[in-house]
């Protein structure tokens, strides 16, 4: 430790952003989503995430017309 730092510093862990109850709620939600996925079904919760990852599909355009 550099000499200009006080010796009486106390290391404090960063608090977790979620409580144990919140952690269990998230875990149960993930377990439920994974079970549905194993059954070949899509959960409402994950559908938005899947669409965001895949992106918006590009439309099939046959011809572009100038409408002036």
C-alpha positions as CSV (number, residue, x, y, z in Angstrom):
1,X,0.0,0.0,0.0
2,X,1.4,3.5,-0.8
3,X,2.7,5.6,2.1
4,X,0.2,8.3,1.5
5,X,-2.8,6.0,2.2
6,X,-4.1,5.7,5.8
7,X,-3.6,2.3,7.5
8,X,-7.0,2.2,9.0
9,X,-9.0,1.5,5.8
10,X,-11.7,-1.1,6.1
11,X,-12.6,-3.2,3.1
12,X,-16.3,-3.4,2.6
13,X,-17.9,-5.8,0.0
14,X,-20.1,-4.3,-2.6
15,X,-23.7,-5.1,-1.7
16,X,-25.6,-7.4,-3.9
17,X,-28.2,-5.8,-6.1
18,X,-30.8,-8.5,-5.4
19,X,-32.0,-10.1,-2.2
20,X,-32.2,-13.8,-1.6
21,X,-36.0,-13.7,-2.2
22,X,-35.4,-11.9,-5.5
23,X,-32.7,-14.3,-6.5
24,X,-35.0,-17.3,-5.9
25,X,-37.8,-15.6,-7.9
26,X,-35.4,-15.2,-10.9
27,X,-34.2,-18.8,-10.5
28,X,-37.7,-20.2,-10.5
29,X,-38.6,-18.1,-13.6
30,X,-35.5,-19.3,-15.4
31,X,-36.3,-23.0,-14.4
32,X,-39.8,-22.6,-15.7
33,X,-38.6,-21.0,-19.0
34,X,-36.1,-23.8,-19.5
35,X,-38.7,-26.5,-18.8
36,X,-41.0,-25.0,-21.5
37,X,-38.1,-24.8,-23.9
38,X,-37.3,-28.5,-23.4
39,X,-41.0,-29.2,-24.2
40,X,-40.6,-27.3,-27.4
41,X,-42.8,-24.4,-26.3
42,X,-41.9,-20.7,-26.1
43,X,-42.6,-18.8,-22.8
44,X,-44.2,-15.4,-23.1
45,X,-41.3,-14.1,-21.0
46,X,-38.6,-15.2,-23.4
47,X,-40.4,-14.5,-26.7
48,X,-39.4,-10.8,-26.6
49,X,-35.8,-11.7,-25.9
50,X,-35.7,-14.2,-28.8
51,X,-37.2,-11.7,-31.2
52,X,-34.7,-9.0,-30.1
53,X,-31.7,-11.4,-30.6
54,X,-32.9,-12.5,-34.0
55,X,-33.7,-8.9,-35.1
56,X,-36.5,-7.7,-37.2
57,X,-36.7,-9.8,-40.4
58,X,-36.1,-7.9,-43.6
59,X,-39.1,-7.9,-45.9
60,X,-38.9,-9.7,-49.2
61,X,-39.0,-6.9,-51.8
62,X,-39.7,-7.8,-55.4
63,X,-39.5,-4.3,-56.9
64,X,-39.1,-0.7,-55.8
65,X,-41.3,1.9,-57.4
66,X,-40.8,5.6,-57.3
67,X,-44.1,7.2,-56.3
68,X,-43.5,10.8,-57.4
